[in-house]
Amino acid sequence: MLLALTIFALSFAPGAFWIWYFYRRDKLEHEPKKKVFKLFFFGLLSAIPVAIIETVLDFNAFFTLLFLAPILEEAAKFLTVRITIYRDTEFDEPMDGIMYAVAVALGFASLENLAYIANAYKAGTLIQTTVIRALLSVPGHALFSAMWGYALGMSKFFKNHSGKIVLNGVILAIVLHGVFNFFCLGIPFISLLIIVFVLIMWIIVDRKIKKLIKLSPFRVDNSNGSDVDDNI
């Protein structure tokens, strides 16, 4: 029982920490914690059918890791946000696109993390796997999905933005996810680049967060956003 609780705690602690981090970044209008937790739970649920499909279609590990997994996982996370919260009244500022995308992504990543941590315990690599996934893989899911989360926030609140920005956001998330998985293949030297890659993603997402906060209707000195471009 104690072992099961430990594995569970190690699996979900990173997701809880990173969702707290992103929640704190939105200083103007915090989303209801119940909504954020609900999206986290929906993200967790969305990982189940994706895992089943990946298992059934896993005829080639390389193809699955670099192409199938990124497409299925980002599509599942995107559809979860688009269907459950996009039209909700609590999606009331551009930054909410990233916040809700991150909540779903971290729920998805936490259930995925549970499987990895459980397998790592059996393989005797619990500590290494826990640390690496807490610092790279779990937040990585949030960073990938922040790309289309940003696009959803922009498309909803700035009518001069076409649906193309959302499609571009989803494609970008899939590409980044695939590149990340490539670095995880364990190829000598190349694997070390994953740290640089994640740091670059952090910088990009940080800039997007700052931009969306400036565009928030809850900001006193906010402009009307008419000069905002469509760049992802």
C-alpha positions, 0 to 999 in steps of 0.5 A: 500500500505504501509503495503504491501511494509513493509511486502515485505521489511521484507520478502526480507531484510534477503535474501538480507543481507545474499547474500551480506554476502556470496558474500563478503566472496569470496575475490578472484574472485567475480561473476558478480552481474547480474549472482548472482541476476539471480540465486536468481530470479531463486531460487525464481521461483523454490519455486512456483512449490515446494509449489504447490506440497507440498500443493497437497501432504500434507496428513500428516503435520509431513511427509511433514515437515520432509521428503517431504519438505526437499527432494523437496526443496533441489532437486529443488534448486540443479537442478536450479543450475545444469541446469542454471549455472553449465556449464556457463563460470562464474562458474570458481572456486570451491567457485562458487558452494557455491556462486550460491547455496546460491543465489538460496537458498536465492531466494527460502527462500525469497519467502517462507519468504513472505508467513510466514511474511504475515501470521504472520502479520495476527496472530499478531506475525510479529516481532517475526516471522521476527526476528526468520526467519531472523536469523535462517530459511532464512540463514538455507536454504543457509547453507543446500544448501551450502553442495551440492554447495561445492560438485558441486564446487569440482566435476567440478574442480577436476576430481579425484572427482566422481559424488558420492560427489555430491549425498552425498552433496544433501543427506546431505543437505536433512538430515540437512534440515529435522533435522532443521524442526524437531527442528521447531516442537515446542517440549519443550526443543528440540526447543532450540537446533535449535540455537546450530544446526545452529551454528554448520552448520555455522562452517561447512560451514565456513570451506568449504568456507575457503577450497574452497578459498584456492583451487581457481585457482585465488589464487597465492599460490594455489596447484593443488588440487590433495591431496584433499579428497572427504569428504563432 
